[in-house]
Amino acid sequence: VTATPERLDGKGLGVAAGGYFDTLVMGPSVAALVEQGHLSRPVVYAPKTQLDLTGIRSVAGDYDRGALAAMMDRPTITGDAVAHYRRFCDGTPAIAFCVSVAHAEHLAEAFRGAGYAAASIDGTLDDQTRRQRIDDLGAGRLNVLTSCEIISEGTDVPIVAAALLLRPTQSLGLYLQQVGRALRPFPGKDRAVIIDAVGNVLRHGHPLEERA
């Protein structure tokens, strides 16, 4: 069971397309779940034009992370991320999706420098530390948790009401998983703010778009 039935190569999941499944049972769309109150309504802030990724090659179906990190992990971009957070969802529990471990650490440092409670999370941390930081976000002890490859999929922290997209991706599935971290309903939560700094919404469409 998955909310993001999408292969990175864009091919189908059925056996006729080289997949594994004989039958695909389609559940309700994100838009329908929002209308029924099972998900929070996403409010998206995104650039009017695509991020210029000229020269960034693809590796295994997605952008080369090493080259992306060099482009995205810069003071001007991290500063913009903090400024956009302050403008559109100041103090809201948020997850920021970063390209690399260093990128996540630098962004968390920038948020702390701006007066927010922030920490980073990645696969180099031990299980207890990762759980504690996720718990701190869920309990309101952190404003922002910056992530590298840890909480894009499956993590359930309903209080999170904002997602900061700082990793360009060719993967529709990864994009939807990241956005989905902010869509869980929670008492008093009337919307989910999506701050897309990298053009993923332009690349893959609004989260509420119908997808075959």
C-alpha positions, 0 to 999 in steps of 0.5 A: 500500500502506497500513496506514491505509486510511482517508479523513478523511470516513469514506467508503469507498475504493472507486469505489462510494463515490467513491474510486479503487479497484476492489479492496481487498486486506485484509492482516493486522490489527494484532492478528494482526501483534502475535501473529505478532511483527511488531509490538510489543504496545501498552500504552495509558494513557488518561483515563477520560473524553473531553477537553472539546472544547466550542467547538472547531469542525471545519475540513476534517474535523478539529478547528481547529488554532488553537483546539486549540493554545490549549487544549493548549499550556499549562504544566499539560498539558505538565507532565502529559505529562512526569510521565506519561512519567516514570511510565510509560516513563522514559527510553524513546525516544519521539515526542510528537505536538503541535498546533503548532510552538510546542506542540512547542517548548514541550513539548521545552523542558519535557522538557529542563527535567526533565532529558531529552534532547529536541528538536522537529521541524517543517516549518520546519526544513531537511532536514538538521536534521530528518534529524539529529534523527530520527537522534539519536532512533534512536541514543539521543542523544535521549529524546524528539522532539516533532513537529508534522506531520512524523513521523506517517506513514511515518517508521521509527525502530524503537527508539521504544517510546513515543508521547505523543498530545497532539493530539486528532483526528477522523481515525482514520487519523492516530491509527493512524499516530501510534500506529504509530510506536511499534509497530515491533519492535526487539531487547529491546523487549517493548511499545509504551507509548501515553500518550494525554493527549487521549482519542483512544483513547476516540474511535477505539478501542484500536489492536488493535481489529478494523476493517472 
